[in-house]
Structure formats: C-alpha cells, structure tokens
C-alpha cells in the first residue's frame, strides 16, 4: 500500500516516504527527511531537517544482545516535535506533545509519555520506558532497560548503565529505575539496577551506587545522603 498523507502537509525538498506510512493533517516535514515503511505520524507534528523515522536496528557478530527483527511501526503522537538530525527507530512510540531535540537518537522499543522533553543530543537506548512530563536535558545517556516515571527531571550529561560487569555476560541487564518526581543533577552517574525513589534529589556529579530513599538528597562519590525532605 502506498503512503496515506493527510491534508495540509508541508514537505521540504528530497523527502523520502516509504510504503504504508500514515501521515496526519497539518504536518510539517523538513528537507532530506526519510520516513521508513509503516511509520505512523499523527496530526500537527513538526519534523526538522535530515530526520530518519522508523529505522531498523542493525548488528554484528560480536554484539551479545542481538536486536529484535519483528518490530511494530514507529508511532509519533499528535502535536509532537522532532528536531533536525534526530533518528527514531522502529518499535518505539511518542505520546501526544512529546519533544525530541536536534541530533537525538531513540532506539527500538522505547515509549515516551505525553509532553515529555528529550533534549538535544540525548541517546535513549532500547527497552526503555519514559513517563509523562519528563525532562531529559542535553547530552544525557539513557541506558537500555531503564524505567523513568512521570515528572522526573534529568539534568545535562547524566549517564546511566545497565551492565554491572561490563560485557562479561554474567549479569542480567537492568537499568536504573527513577520514580515519580525525582530530580537528577548535571553529570550524575547512575549504576545498574538501582532505584531512585519518589521525589529524591541527586546532586550534580554524584555517582549513585545504591538505592536512594523517597524524598532523600544525596551527593558525592559514592553518593551519600545529606538530608531528607518532609513528606507533605
């Protein structure tokens, strides 16, 4: 089936739209955009220049975790914005009003909730769930197998990991879990398998090696508690 394109769609030069793509009404598409087979784009979406939507993952013989090949089409929810140079993979979805910054990569099997912001040059790896009204700022690395609940704030250049023994193959990959309302400072490092509880605060540059309690503030390397907010 050829692509289905709605009304008042503005296309830049050299746009490639593959078969079975669905594009809603009032969509703006920049120059040199590639929209891969089956991608769904809702109404009122804005797409920057040189964007790739619906890319399939690739692999080589050394890669221990081979990517899935049977992936559903990429879904871009209505009123979302995708910045220039971004690459979004097949099997992922953005909810209504999501914002993806320039040069950002969102891998397969990622879900991003309503009105969330994924900033410039952020890397979101596969099998990750991001809730609604989340902010992930410039240059952060969101590892695979991570859960970020609603209303979380992640400052610039935060780094997370999911493999405790760095490729030895003896650890079940588990990214950090960040609970609702937590705040992560600039350049913080989150180790595999930890949980940061509701409304916790992680100071800038902290290295978090263990769970953080609800309403607690931690700083340093390794991160240690300095205070705890009163529950309202």
BALUM-288498 format. One record per atom (N, C-alpha, C): x, y, z. Coordinates in steps of 0.2 Angstrom, whole numbers, padded with zeros to 4 digits, always signed. Layout:
XYZ
...
This chain:
+0004-0006+0000
+0000+0000+0000
+0004+0006+0000
+0003+0011-0004
+0006+0017-0004
+0005+0021+0002
+0009+0026+0003
+0008+0030+0009
+0001+0034+0009
-0002+0035+0015
-0008+0039+0016
-0006+0046+0019
-0007+0051+0016
-0005+0058+0018
-0011+0062+0019
-0011+0065+0025
-0017+0069+0026
-0017+0076+0023
-0021+0081+0025
-0022+0087+0022
-0017+0092+0025
-0015+0097+0021
-0011+0102+0023
-0004+0100+0026
-0001+0095+0023
+0005+0093+0024
+0011+0096+0020
+0015+0099+0024
+0021+0103+0020
+0027+0099+0020
+0030+0098+0014
+0036+0094+0013
+0041+0098+0011
+0047+0097+0014
+0053+0100+0011
+0056+0097+0005
+0062+0099+0003
+0065+0095-0003
+0068+0089-0001
+0068+0084-0006
+0071+0077-0006
+0068+0073+0000
+0062+0073+0001
+0059+0069+0007
+0057+0062+0004
+0059+0057+0008
+0058+0050+0006
+0052+0047+0010
+0047+0045+0007
+0041+0042+0011
+0040+0035+0008
+0041+0030+0012
+0041+0023+0010
+0033+0021+0010
+0032+0015+0008
+0026+0012+0008
+0023+0011+0015
+0016+0011+0015
+0012+0010+0021
+0013+0015+0027
+0016+0021+0025
+0017+0026+0030
+0010+0030+0031
+0008+0032+0037
+0002+0036+0038
+0004+0043+0041
+0002+0048+0037
+0004+0055+0040
-0003+0059+0041
-0004+0062+0047
-0010+0065+0048
-0010+0072+0045
-0015+0076+0047
-0016+0083+0045
-0011+0088+0048
-0010+0093+0044
-0006+0099+0047
+0001+0097+0049
+0004+0092+0046
+0011+0090+0047
+0016+0094+0043
+0021+0096+0047
+0027+0099+0043
+0033+0095+0043
+0036+0094+0037
+0042+0089+0036
+0047+0093+0033
+0053+0093+0036
+0059+0097+0034
+0062+0094+0028
+0068+0097+0026
+0072+0094+0020
+0075+0088+0022
+0076+0083+0017
+0080+0077+0017
+0078+0073+0023
+0071+0072+0024
+0069+0068+0029
+0067+0061+0026
+0069+0055+0029
+0067+0049+0027
+0062+0046+0032
+0056+0044+0030
+0051+0041+0034
+0050+0033+0031
+0052+0029+0036
+0053+0022+0034
+0046+0018+0034
+0046+0013+0031
+0039+0009+0030
+0035+0008+0036
+0029+0010+0036
+0024+0008+0041
+0024+0014+0046
+0028+0018+0046
+0028+0024+0052
+0021+0027+0052
+0019+0029+0058
+0013+0032+0059
+0014+0039+0062
+0012+0044+0059
+0013+0051+0061
+0006+0055+0062
+0005+0057+0068
-0001+0060+0070
-0002+0067+0067
-0008+0070+0069
-0009+0077+0067
-0004+0082+0070
-0003+0087+0066
+0001+0093+0069
+0008+0092+0072
+0011+0087+0069
+0018+0085+0070
+0022+0090+0066
+0028+0092+0070
+0033+0095+0066
+0040+0091+0066
+0042+0090+0060
+0048+0086+0059
+0054+0091+0056
+0060+0091+0059
+0065+0095+0057
+0069+0092+0051
+0074+0095+0048
+0078+0093+0043
+0082+0087+0044
+0083+0083+0039
+0088+0077+0040
+0086+0072+0045
+0080+0071+0046
+0077+0066+0051
+0076+0059+0048
+0077+0054+0052
+0076+0047+0050
+0071+0044+0055
+0065+0042+0052
+0060+0040+0056
+0058+0032+0055
+0058+0028+0060
+0057+0021+0058
+0063+0017+0056
+0069+0019+0058
+0075+0015+0056
+0074+0008+0060
+0077+0003+0056
+0078-0004+0059
+0084-0004+0062
+0085-0008+0068
+0092-0009+0071
+0096-0013+0067
+0102-0013+0068
+0107-0017+0065
+0112-0020+0070
+0116-0025+0068
+0120-0029+0072
+0127-0031+0069
+0131-0034+0073
+0137-0038+0070
+0138-0044+0074
+0143-0048+0073
+0144-0055+0076
+0146-0054+0083
+0149-0049+0085
+0152-0048+0092
+0146-0046+0097
+0141-0043+0094
+0136-0040+0099
+0132-0046+0102
+0133-0045+0109
+0130-0051+0113
+0122-0051+0113
+0119-0045+0113
+0112-0044+0113
+0110-0042+0106
+0107-0047+0102
+0105-0046+0096
+0098-0042+0096
+0098-0037+0092
+0091-0033+0092
+0086-0037+0089
+0080-0036+0091
+0074-0039+0088
+0073-0037+0081
+0070-0042+0077
+0069-0040+0070
+0061-0039+0069
+0057-0042+0073
+0050-0041+0072
+0048-0035+0077
+0047-0030+0074
+0046-0024+0077
+0040-0020+0074
+0036-0017+0079
+0030-0014+0076
+0032-0007+0073
+0028-0004+0069
+0030+0003+0066
+0031+0008+0072
+0035+0013+0070
+0036+0019+0074
+0029+0023+0074
+0028+0025+0080
+0022+0029+0081
+0024+0036+0084
+0022+0041+0080
+0024+0048+0083
+0017+0052+0084
+0016+0053+0091
+0009+0055+0093
+0008+0063+0090
+0002+0065+0090
+0000+0071+0088
+0003+0077+0092
+0004+0082+0088
+0007+0088+0091
+0014+0087+0094
+0018+0082+0092
+0025+0081+0094
+0029+0085+0089
+0035+0086+0092
+0040+0090+0088
+0047+0086+0088
+0050+0085+0082
+0056+0081+0081
+0061+0086+0078
+0067+0087+0082
+0072+0091+0079
+0076+0089+0074
+0080+0093+0071
+0084+0091+0065
+0089+0086+0067
+0091+0081+0062
+0096+0076+0063
+0094+0071+0068
+0088+0070+0070
+0086+0065+0075
+0085+0059+0071
+0086+0053+0075
+0085+0046+0072
+0080+0043+0077
+0074+0040+0075
+0070+0037+0079
+0069+0030+0076
+0069+0025+0080
+0069+0018+0077
+0062+0015+0077
+0061+0010+0073
+0055+0006+0073
+0054+0003+0080
+0047+0002+0081
+0046-0002+0088
+0045+0003+0094
+0046+0010+0092
+0045+0014+0098
+0039+0019+0097
+0037+0023+0102
+0032+0027+0102
+0033+0034+0106
+0030+0039+0103
+0030+0045+0107
+0022+0047+0108
+0021+0049+0114
+0014+0051+0115
+0013+0058+0113
+0007+0061+0114
+0005+0067+0112
+0009+0073+0115
+0012+0077+0111
+0015+0083+0113
+0022+0082+0115
+0025+0076+0114
+0032+0075+0115
+0037+0079+0111
+0043+0081+0114
+0048+0085+0111
+0054+0081+0110
+0057+0080+0104
+0064+0077+0103
+0068+0082+0100
+0074+0083+0104
+0079+0089+0101
+0083+0086+0096
+0087+0091+0093
+0091+0090+0087
+0096+0085+0089
+0098+0080+0084
+0103+0076+0085
+0102+0070+0090
+0096+0069+0092
+0094+0064+0097
+0093+0058+0094
+0095+0052+0097
+0094+0045+0095
+0089+0042+0100
+0084+0039+0097
+0079+0035+0101
+0078+0028+0098
+0081+0023+0102
+0081+0016+0099
+0075+0013+0099
+0075+0006+0097
+0069+0002+0097
+0066+0001+0104
+0059+0000+0104
+0055-0002+0110
+0056+0003+0115
+0056+0009+0114
+0056+0014+0119
+0049+0018+0118
+0046+0019+0124
+0040+0023+0125
+0041+0029+0128
+0039+0035+0126
+0040+0041+0129
+0033+0044+0130
+0031+0047+0136
+0025+0049+0138
+0023+0056+0135
+0017+0058+0137
+0014+0064+0135
+0018+0070+0137
+0019+0075+0133
+0023+0081+0135
+0030+0081+0137
+0033+0075+0137
+0040+0074+0139
+0045+0078+0134
+0050+0080+0137
+0056+0083+0133
+0062+0079+0133
+0064+0077+0127
+0070+0073+0126
+0075+0078+0123
+0080+0081+0126
+0084+0086+0124
+0089+0085+0118
+0092+0090+0116
+0097+0089+0111
+0103+0084+0112
+0104+0080+0107
+0110+0075+0108
+0109+0070+0113
+0103+0069+0115
+0102+0063+0120
+0102+0057+0117
+0104+0052+0120
+0104+0045+0117
+0099+0041+0122
+0094+0038+0119
+0089+0034+0123
+0090+0027+0120
+0092+0022+0124
+0093+0015+0122
+0087+0011+0122
+0087+0005+0119
+0081+0001+0118
+0078-0002+0125
+0072-0004+0124
+0068-0007+0130
+0068-0002+0136
+0067+0004+0135
+0066+0009+0140
+0060+0013+0140
+0057+0014+0146
+0050+0017+0147
+0051+0024+0150
+0049+0029+0147
+0049+0036+0149
+0042+0038+0150
+0041+0041+0156
+0034+0043+0158
+0032+0050+0155
+0027+0053+0157
+0024+0059+0155
+0027+0065+0159
+0028+0070+0155
+0031+0077+0158
+0038+0076+0161
+0041+0071+0158
+0048+0070+0160
+0053+0075+0156
+0058+0078+0159
+0063+0082+0155
+0070+0078+0156
+0073+0077+0150
+0080+0074+0150
+0084+0079+0146
+0089+0082+0149
+0092+0088+0146
+0098+0086+0142
+0101+0091+0138
+0106+0090+0133
+0112+0085+0135
+0113+0080+0130
+0119+0076+0131
+0118+0070+0136
+0113+0069+0138
+0112+0063+0143
+0112+0057+0139
+0114+0051+0143
+0114+0045+0140
+0109+0040+0145
+0104+0038+0141
+0099+0034+0145
+0099+0027+0142
+0102+0023+0147
+0104+0016+0145
+0098+0012+0143
+0099+0006+0140
+0094+0001+0139
+0091-0002+0146
+0085-0004+0145
+0081-0007+0151
+0080-0003+0157
+0079+0003+0156
+0078+0008+0161
+0071+0010+0161
+0069+0012+0167
+0062+0015+0168
+0062+0022+0172
+0059+0027+0168
+0059+0033+0171
+0051+0035+0172
+0049+0036+0178
+0042+0038+0179
+0040+0045+0178
+0034+0047+0179
+0031+0054+0177
+0035+0059+0181
+0036+0065+0178
+0038+0071+0181
+0045+0071+0184
+0049+0067+0181
+0056+0066+0183
+0060+0072+0179
+0065+0074+0182
+0070+0079+0179
+0077+0076+0179
+0080+0076+0173
+0087+0074+0172
+0091+0079+0169
+0096+0082+0173
+0100+0087+0170
+0105+0085+0165
+0108+0090+0162
+0113+0089+0156
+0118+0084+0158
+0120+0080+0153
+0126+0075+0153
+0125+0070+0159
+0119+0068+0161
+0118+0062+0165
+0120+0056+0162
+0123+0051+0165
+0125+0045+0162
+0122+0039+0166
+0120+0034+0163
+0117+0028+0166
+0119+0022+0163
+0119+0016+0167
+0122+0010+0164
+0118+0004+0166
+0118-0001+0163
+0114-0007+0164
+0117-0014+0165
+0124-0014+0164
+0128-0020+0164
+0133-0019+0170
+0132-0022+0175
+0137-0021+0181
+0144-0024+0180
+0145-0029+0176
+0151-0032+0174
+0154-0030+0167
+0151-0025+0164
+0154-0023+0158
+0156-0028+0153
+0151-0032+0151
+0151-0036+0145
+0154-0043+0146
+0154-0045+0153
+0156-0052+0155
+0151-0057+0153
+0145-0055+0152
+0139-0059+0151
+0136-0063+0157
+0138-0061+0163
+0136-0065+0169
+0131-0060+0173
+0128-0055+0170
+0123-0051+0173
+0117-0049+0169
+0111-0050+0172
+0105-0049+0168
+0105-0041+0168
+0104-0039+0162
+0104-0031+0161
+0098-0028+0164
+0100-0023+0168
+0095-0020+0172
+0097-0012+0173
+0093-0008+0170
+0095-0001+0170
+0092+0002+0177
+0094+0008+0179
+0091+0011+0185
+0083+0012+0184
+0080+0012+0189
+0073+0014+0190
+0072+0021+0193
+0070+0026+0190
+0069+0033+0193
+0061+0034+0194
+0059+0035+0200
+0052+0035+0202
+0050+0042+0201
+0043+0043+0202
+0040+0049+0200
+0043+0055+0204
+0044+0061+0200
+0046+0067+0204
+0053+0067+0206
+0057+0062+0205
+0064+0063+0206
+0068+0068+0202
+0073+0071+0204
+0077+0076+0201
+0085+0073+0201
+0088+0073+0195
+0095+0071+0194
+0099+0077+0192
+0104+0079+0195
+0108+0084+0194
+0113+0083+0188
+0116+0089+0185
+0121+0088+0180
+0126+0083+0181
+0128+0079+0176
+0134+0075+0176
+0133+0069+0181
+0128+0068+0184
+0127+0062+0188
+0128+0056+0185
+0130+0051+0188
+0131+0044+0185
+0127+0039+0189
+0123+0035+0186
+0118+0030+0189
+0120+0023+0187
+0122+0019+0192
+0124+0012+0191
+0118+0008+0190
+0120+0002+0187
+0114-0003+0185
+0110-0005+0191
+0104-0006+0190
+0099-0010+0195
+0097-0006+0201
+0099+0001+0201
+0097+0005+0207
+0090+0007+0206
+0087+0009+0212
+0081+0013+0212
+0081+0019+0215
+0079+0025+0212
+0079+0031+0215
+0072+0033+0216
+0070+0033+0223
+0063+0033+0225
+0060+0040+0223
+0053+0041+0225
+0049+0047+0223
+0052+0053+0226
+0053+0058+0222
+0055+0065+0224
+0062+0065+0227
+0066+0060+0226
+0073+0061+0228
+0077+0066+0224
+0082+0068+0227
+0087+0073+0223
+0094+0070+0223
+0096+0070+0217
+0103+0068+0216
+0108+0074+0214
+0113+0075+0218
+0117+0081+0217
+0121+0081+0211
+0123+0086+0208
+0127+0087+0202
+0134+0083+0203
+0135+0079+0198
+0142+0075+0198
+0142+0069+0203
+0136+0067+0206
+0136+0062+0211
+0136+0055+0207
+0139+0050+0210
+0140+0043+0207
+0135+0039+0212
+0129+0037+0209
+0124+0033+0213
+0125+0026+0213
+0128+0022+0218
+0129+0015+0218
+0124+0011+0221
+0119+0014+0225
+0114+0010+0229
+0108+0014+0229
+0102+0011+0231
+0096+0014+0231
+0096+0020+0235
+0091+0025+0232
+0090+0031+0236
+0083+0031+0238
+0082+0033+0245
+0075+0033+0248
+0071+0039+0245
+0065+0038+0246
+0060+0043+0245
+0062+0050+0249
+0061+0055+0245
+0062+0062+0247
+0070+0063+0250
+0074+0059+0248
+0081+0060+0251
+0085+0064+0246
+0090+0067+0248
+0095+0071+0244
+0102+0067+0245
+0105+0066+0240
+0112+0063+0240
+0117+0066+0236
+0123+0066+0238
+0128+0070+0234
+0135+0066+0235
+0140+0067+0230
+0146+0064+0231
+0148+0058+0227
+0154+0055+0228
+0156+0049+0225
+0159+0044+0230
+0156+0039+0232
+0149+0037+0231
+0144+0041+0234
+0138+0042+0231
+0133+0046+0234
+0131+0044+0241
+0130+0049+0245
+0128+0048+0252
+0123+0054+0254
+0118+0052+0258
+0113+0056+0260
+0115+0062+0264
+0112+0068+0263
+0114+0074+0267
+0107+0077+0270
+0102+0075+0267
+0095+0077+0270
+0089+0073+0267
+0084+0074+0271
+0078+0071+0268
+0072+0076+0269
+0068+0077+0264
+0063+0082+0264
+0057+0079+0268
+0053+0083+0271
+0047+0081+0275
+0042+0079+0270
+0038+0074+0271
+0033+0072+0267
+0027+0077+0268
+0024+0079+0263
+0018+0084+0263
+0012+0080+0265
